[in-house]
């Protein structure tokens, strides 16, 4: 099977970037079902990349219904070690304006009922999540964003709501009181699952609106988001093209070994079916009785 070490999750338009060669569409299946859509493999700026349309071609899957487990597992099965998430977000701060770029470093989870772990039904793991975004990959994103000349904010808290509705004004003001910087609907459970899969994960967030908190500013609408998405698309593509060649081959961040010492379940109690289902993630930790640590 073809491989790529870099995965990009975002809008379907990213799969049709100018200069991309050797494109192949792969329809995959996983123990967690099918991903949002076929994964497009190709070569961009000399780097093999796997593109996954988060909401499916034509934007047909809502945020609450995204098959996040299948998406992350499918990318892992292709050899992906780093995921760049491209996300449209609302601003909760006066100084973060529409068409700005934010590279967040923290998350607040306001989702409900989304399955956020691979470790269920007889196996338990507790991965560290104090830094939900890979600091190394985030820094590369920040540097590339600066070089293309866009206004970019390094760091910030990304608040994830369930959706698909936008916030009420009371909610928007509450999130501002928490000192959150941006708001959207898709970073979770992606970031948690990527960490469990030992994949570096960072977000390139481009601001489309001021949510609904700002007096005298039009409330966020789908029309507004799509209009600013269109304006930002060229900037996003230029950033991606610039950063890909600068990503190092080797990883020395904590993401690469997130499961080391995280699996609490003793090896003898992990069912064969579960070992098979999660073999891609935990196989290297099950090679011997002493390889699975207890929390």
ABEGO torsion letter per residue (X at the ends): XBBBABBBBBBAAAAABBGBBGBBBBBBBBAAEBBABBBBBBBBGGBBBBBBBAAEBGGABBAAABBAAAAAAAAAAAGBABBBBBBBBBBABAABBBGBBBBBABBBBABBGBBABABBGGBBBBBBAABABBAAAAAAAAAAAAAAGBBBBBEEBBBBBAOABBBBAAAAAAAAAAGBABBBAAAOAAAAAAAAAGBBBBBBBBBABAEAABBGBBBBBAAAAAAAAAAAAAAAAAAAAAAAAABBABBABAAAAAABGABABBAAABBAAAAAAAAAAAAAAAABAAABBBX
